[in-house]
Amino acid sequence: QVQVAESGGGLVQPGGSLRLSCAVSGITFSWYAMSWYRQAPGKERELVANITTTDGNTNYADSVKGRFTISRVNAENTVYLRMNSLKPEDTAVYYCRARSAYGAVFWGKGTLVTVSS
């Protein structure tokens, strides 16, 4: 059974930092490209960042470039999202997604990030 579990969300003040984690089990983690998405209240889910399988190439939404960093540790079956200089508009539920080259997709249930003073 595949499990994708996000953690690390919470309440943070503007300008603060958080690190989200996504632990995956039940798949060969290194075969899967990993992504973070987010969904703010009343808005559609949007891609935040991607990281490829073994070469670790990354890309980011324009809104988070220079502030967020995605990384993965294949030996730990975990992907991270380091978020710095957080803004109120970063408030959302953050979701982790695993996707294989053959189209298999698995989602986590999300973790809430609230940026507020």
N, C-alpha and C positions, 0 to 999 in steps of 0.2 A: 504494500500500500504506500502510495506516494504522500509525503507530508511536506508542506511548505509553511514555515512558521516565522512570521515577522516578530520582532521585539525592539524595544528601545525608544518607542514613542513617549510623548508626555508633553507637559506644559513648559515652555521656555520663553524668556523675555526676548524682545527684538534685539538683534545683534548677538544673540547667544548661539550655542552650538549643540548638536545632538549627533549621536551615531546610531543608525539603525542597523540591525542584523537580520539576516534571513537564513535560517537553518533548513536544509533540505535533506530528506531521506527517502529511500525507496527507488532512487534512480542512480545512474552513473553520472554523477554531478558534472564531471569534466566534459561530458558530451553536450552539455546544455548551455546555450547563451542565457545570460541572466539579465533581468531588467527590473528597474524600479519604476512604478507608475504612482500617480496620486490622483485623488478625486476630492475636490473641494465641494462644500455644500452648494447644491444647485448647479453644479458644473459637470461636464463630461470628464471621464477619466483621461488623463494625459500621460504621455511618456516623459519621465524625468531623466533617466540615464540607462545606458546599455553597456554590457561588457561581454566580449566574445569568450569563446571556450578556453583554449589553451594559450593563445597569443595575447589575450588580455587587452585587445583594442577597445577603446571606450568612445562613447559619444553622449552628448548632453543636450537637453533642451536649452534654448537661448536664455531662458529666464533663470537658469541655475548655473550657467557656465561661470567658472571662476570661484564659485561658492561651495558647490557640492563635488564630492569625489566618490566614485563607485570603485570598489575593489572586490576581489574574490580570493579565497584560500581554498584551492581544490582539495587539499589534504583534510580540510575541516568541513567540507561540504557546505560552505558558508559564503554568502555575499554580504557586503557592507555598503552603507551609504553614509558618508561623513558629510554633515551639513553645517556649514559655518555662515556667519553673518545672516542669520535667519530673519525673515521679514514676516509681517502679519499675513501677507499674501501667500506664504508658504504653508499656511494652515490647511490641512487636508488629512484624509486617510491615505496612508502610503502602503502600496501593495507590491509584493515581490512576484515576479513571473519567471518561470523556467520554460525554455523553448528549445526543442531539439531541431536538428537539420531536417528531420523527417516530418516536422509539423506537430509533434506532441507538445502540448502546452499544459502547464500546471500553475495554478495561482494560490497564493496564500489568502488569509482572511483579512489582512490589513492591520496596521497599527496607526493610532491617531496621533498626529502632531499638531499641537496648538501653540501658536506664537502670539503672545499677548502680554501686555504689561499690567 
